[in-house]
Amino acid sequence: MKFRNLLKNRIAQNAGWLIFGKVGQMVVNFLIGLLTARFLGPSNYGLLNYAAAYTAFFSAICTLGINSVLVKEIIDRPAQQGTTLGTALGLRAVASVLSALSLMCLTMLVDAGEPETITVVSLSGLSLVFQIFETFQYWFQSRLESKVTAVLTLLAFTLTAVYKAVLLALKKSVAFFACANALDYLLLAIFLFIAYRKHHGAELRFSWSYGKELLKESRYFILPALMICVYSQTDKMMLKQMLSDAEVGYYATSVSLCNVWCFVLSAIIDSLTPSIYEANQTDHERFRRRNRQLYAIVFYLSMAVSAMYTLLASPAIRILYGTEYIPAAAPLRIITWYTAFSYLGVARNIWIVCKNCQKYLIWVYLFAALSNVGLNLLLIPRMGASGAALASLAAQIITVFIVPLFIKPLRENTKLMLDAIMLKDLRHRKK
């Protein structure tokens, strides 16, 4: 019993440090992002976000899905931790270098005749090479020592924020800001490697035979990650190609402001996850009820915040970003309603894991990506950034409520969500 309580405390502390790190990054990122947006203006800020969308797209490829299985592999093979990490680093290094080169070639083709765009995207893409060292984070995570990575990540992030502040003071061009992500990952890489050595991490080794095994396990996570990236990033790419950098800037501003409070929803979901897992093992009706309760909390809290954003969109944009960004108020009034459905999808993952329905997610994400791209093609020429926002909202509703109706094992969850929205069966019935 004493050991079990100690383990629970370590798990709670580990989760606490992870949340602390995320909240710290969110605060620093929002403040510096705010100043950067005001300094660069909608066009250059949009160009920076266009480059970030490209980088995020290739980042989903170059991880090779390994991140999703790494902690389990380290725990299952404690005597081979050095081989596990060394092999993962080697595979990701090859994929990252190839991804960075492909990114440069693609932007030279798609954005031919725009040297500034090619430069900014290429500099942003350098972060792909340094991202491979985040692999060490999963070693610390497997040891329930996320305090180390949370502190180091926040330190690297803060130093990068200082770099951005210096750029703002010196009034540097957008190309210098494009280097920020690469600098962030470079600093984190150095810090993590030093910490790994200080914590007596095993000697790193590469094994091609084990690499084949690792890729065999991780390959199922590559396509879903890519589909999520297509779903979440193509709107910025399409806005740039179909309209202008400024429209990307307005859209990115609305998304940034919309997401500033979402760590609250993540904390709520994380805090209720253990009790839902426990109920799944002991009482099916309690399991269903707790899922409904979580869905109701997420939905109605999001709706309340979204109503506030809708009412205060224009003054909030004017005060925070300046009059140049007033056109961002229109997409903000739309994209804010996306949050409720997006986080219902996040909360749904608990039910999906409990019911072992992960294999159906590929179809959910595939339809999400296709519907998002199709709606963007239809709406962006007519409505600009607001069209991209409406496309994301509609695609999210389709993903959460419509697609699962055509997948029989997921229909039960859709009913739970609808019951939660109607506030049905949220309390325990006394017999």
N, C-alpha and C positions, 0 to 999 in steps of 0.2 A: 504493500500500500504506500509506504514511504517513497519507494522508487517511482511508483506511478505518479504520485503527486509532484515529485521532482521533475519527472519528464514533462508533465503538463505545464509546470512553471517555465521550463526551458522553451517549450513550444510557444507559450504565450509571450515570453520575452522576445523570442525570435520574430514572431509576427509583429510585435510592437515596434521593434527596430526597423522592420521592413516598411511599416506604415510611416514611421518617423522620417525615414529617408525619402519616401515618396512625397510626403507633405512638404518637407524642406525644399526638395527640388521644385515642387509646384509653385511655392511662394517665390523663390528666387527667379524661376523661369518666367513667371507672370510679370514681375516687376521689371526685369531686364527686357523682356519681350515688349512690354508697353513702351519703354523708352526707345527701344530699337525701331518699333513701328512708327512712332512720332518723328524720329530723326530721318529714317529712310524714305518715308512717304509711301502711299499705296502701291506705286509701280515697283519700286525696288524691294519693298517688303513682300510684295506678291512674287517677285522673281526668286527671292530667298526661300519662300514656301514652295514654289514650284520645284526648286532644286531639292528641297527636303522630301518632297513627294517621290521624286525619282529615286533618291537614296533609300527611302523606306521600302519601295517596291523591290529593289535589288537586295535589300537586307533580309527580306523574307526568303529569298532564294539561297543566299550564301550561308545561312545558318544550317541548311540541310536537314532541318527538323530535329537536329541533335539535342538542342536545348530541352526539348520535351521529354527526353528519356535519360538525360545525363545523370540527374540526381539518383534515379532508380539504379542505374548501372553502377554508380560509385558505391551505393549502399549494398547492392547485391554482390559486388566483387571487391571487398575491402582490401584484399591482398594485391589487387591489380590497379590500384588507384592511379599510379603513375602512368601506366599503359593506357588507361581509360582517358585521362586528361591529355596525355601526349598525342594520342591518336585523334581525339576530337579536335585538338588545336591544329594538327597537321591537315586534316580533311577540310576544316574551315578556312585555313590559310590559303589553300589552293582555290577553293570556291570563292573566297573574298577577293583575291587578286584578279581572277577571271571576271568576277562581277563588276569590279571597279573599271576594268578595261572595257567591258561590254557597255557599261554606263556611258563612258566617254565616247565610244563609237556611236552609240544610239543617239546621243544628243547632238553629235556632229551631223548626223543624218537628218534627224527630225527638225533641229533648229539651225540648219545650214544658213549662213549669212547673218547670224546673230552672235558675234564673237563674245559679247558680254555674258550672254546666256550660257554658252558653251563653257566659258571660264568658271562661272559661278557653280554650275552643275558639276563640273569635273572636280573642283576644289571640295565641294560638299561630299562628293563620292569617295574622297580619300578616307573618310571615317569608316568605310566598309572594311578597310585593311586592318585598322586598329580594333575593330569590334570583336575580333576573334578572341582577345584576351578576357572578355567578359565570361569566358568559359570557367575561369577560376572562381567566379561568384557561386557557381553551382557546387563546387567542392566545399566552400564555407557553408552553403545552405544545407548540404547533406550532413554536416557536423553540428547543425543548429547554432551556427556562429554568424548569423546575418548581421549582427552588430558591426562586425569588421567591414563588411561590404557596404552597409548603409552609411557608415561614417566616411569611408574612402570615396564612395560615389558622390556624397554630398560635398566633400572637400574638393574633388576634381571639378564638380559642377560649379562650385563657388569661385574657384580660380578662373574657370572659363568665363563666368559672369564678370569678374574683374577685368579680364581681357576685353570683353565687350564694352564695359564701361570706359576703358581707356580708348577704344575705337570711337566711342561716342564723343569723348572729350576732344580727341584729335580730328574728329569729323572725317573719318576714313571712308573709302568707297565700299559698296556692297560686297565686293570680292573678298575683302578682309573678314567680313562677317560670315562669309561662306566657309571659312576655315575653322570656325568656332567648334562645330561638331567633331571634326577630326582632332582638334586640340583636346576636347573633352575626353574622347576615347583614348587618346595617347597618354594623357595624364593618368587616367584610370588604369590603363594597362601597366604603367610603371608602378603605381601604388599597389595593385593587386599582385603583381609578380613579387615585389618586395615582401608583402604580407604573407604570401604563400611560402616563401623561403623562411621567413621568420617563424612561421607556425610549423616548420619541419615537414613541409609537403614532400611526398615521394618524388624520386627522380623521374623526370618525364621521359617516356619512351614511345616510339611510334611502331605500331604493328599493323601491317597491311591486312593480314588475315582477320584480326579483330575489327579493323576498319570496315571490312565487308559485313561482319555481323552487326556492327553499329548502324551502318547505313540500311541494312535490312529491317532493323527495328524502327528507324527514324523516318523511313521513306513515306510512311502513311501520314506524317504530319506536314510534309512539304507542300502538297497541293492545297490543303485547307488554309495554311498560313498565307500562301500566294493569293488565294481567293479573297481572304480577309483584306489583304493589302490592296488588291484591285478594287474592292468595295469601298475602302476608306481613303484611297489616294487618287483614283482616276479623275475625280471631280476637279481637283486642282489642275491636273495635267490638261484636261479638256477645256477648262476655262481659259487657260493660257493659249492653247492652240486655236480655239474657236473665237476668243474675244481679245483679252489683253492681260498684261501683268497686273494692272490696277484691279481688275475684277477678281483675280486670285487674292490680292491683298485684302479686299473687302470681305471676301468669303473666309479667308484665314483668320481675320480679326473677329468675325462673328463666332467662328468655331472655338477660338481661343477663349473668348469671354464666356461662351456657353459652358465650356468644360472646367472653368475655374473652381467650381464647387463640387465636382463629381467625386472627389476623394471621400466625401461624406457617404455617398451611396456605396462606394467600394468598401468602406469601413463597416457599414451596416451589413452588407452581404457577407463579408469575412467573419464578422462576429456571430452571425446566425448559422454559418455553414456547419460547425461541429454539431450543433443540436439537431440539425436536419439529418446529418449522417447517422447520428446515434438513434434517432427515431426510425430511420429506415431499417435498422437492425432489430428493433424491438416492437414497434407498433405502427402498422401500415396506415391506420387512420390518422394517427398523430403526425406521421410523416407528410401526409397529404395536407393536413391542416397547417402545419408549419410552412410548407411551400406557399400555400395561399396567403398566409400572413405576411411572408416576405414579399411576395408579388404586390400585395396591397400597399405595403409601406413604400416600396420603391416607386410604384405608379403614382400614388397620390402626393407623395413628397415632391416628385419630379414635376407633376402638374402644377403644384402650388408655386414652385420656383419659376417654372416656365411662364405662368401668368404674370408674375412680377417682371420677368425679363421683357415680356411683350409690352407691358405698360410703360416701362422705363427705358426701352431700347435707345431711343434718340438722345435723351439727356445723358445716359450712361456712356454712349459712344462719344458724344461731344466733350464731356468732362475728362474721360480717360484718354482718348486718342486724338481729340481735336476735330475741328470742322472738316478737315480734309477727308475724314473717314465716315462722315454722316451717311453716305450710301450703304455702309455696312449694317445700319440699323434694320433695313428691310430684310436681308437674309437672316439676321439674328432673331427676328420675330418668328421666323419659320423653323430654323434649325434648333431652336431651344426645345421645341416639342419632340424632337428626335430623342432627347435624353431618356425619357420614360421608357420608350420601346427598346432603345439600345441596352439599358441596364436590366430590363426584363429578360433580355437575351443572355446577359451575363449571369443573372440569378438562375436562369433555366439550366445552366451548365451543371449545377449541383444535382438537379434531378436527373440529368442525362448521365452523369457519372454513376449515380446510385442505381440507375436502371440499365447500365452498360449499353447505352445507345450511341456511343461516340461515333460509330461507323456511319451513322446517318448524317452527321454534321457536314460531311463533304458535299452532300446534295443541298443542304440548307445554304452553305456558303457559296456554292456554285450559282444557285438561283439568285442569291443576294447580289453577287457580282454582275451577272447578266442583266438583272432588272435595273441596277444602278447605272450601268453604262447606257442601256437603252433609254432610260428616263432622262439622263443627262443630255443625250443626243437630241431628244425631243424638246427639252425645256430650256437648256442654256441659251440657244439662239433667240428665244422669245423673252426670257426673263433674266438673263445674266446670272449673277451670283445667287439671286433669289431662286432661280431655276435649279441650280445645283443643290441648294438647301432643300427645296421641295422634293427633288429626286431622292436625296438621302433619306428624308422623312418617309416618303412613300415606300422606298425599298426596304427600310427597316420594319415598317408595318407588315409588308409582304413576307419578310423573313421570319418574323416572330409569330404571326397569326395565320397567314395564308398557306405558305409552303408546308408547315407541319401537318395541315389537314390532309395532305396527299401522301403523307408517310404514316402508315397505320400505327406503329409503335409510339409516335410522338403526339398522337391525337389526345391522349389522356392529359398530357401537359398543357396543351392549348385550352382544354376545358378548365383545368385548375387556374390558369391565368384569367380566363373570362369570369369564373366564379369569384376570383379575388377582386376584379374590377367592379363586380356587382356587389361586393362586400358580403358574399354568401359563405356561410359555414366557416367563419373565422374564429369562432369561440367554441370551446369544448362543450359538448352537449351532455348534461347530466342524465344518467339513466334512472 
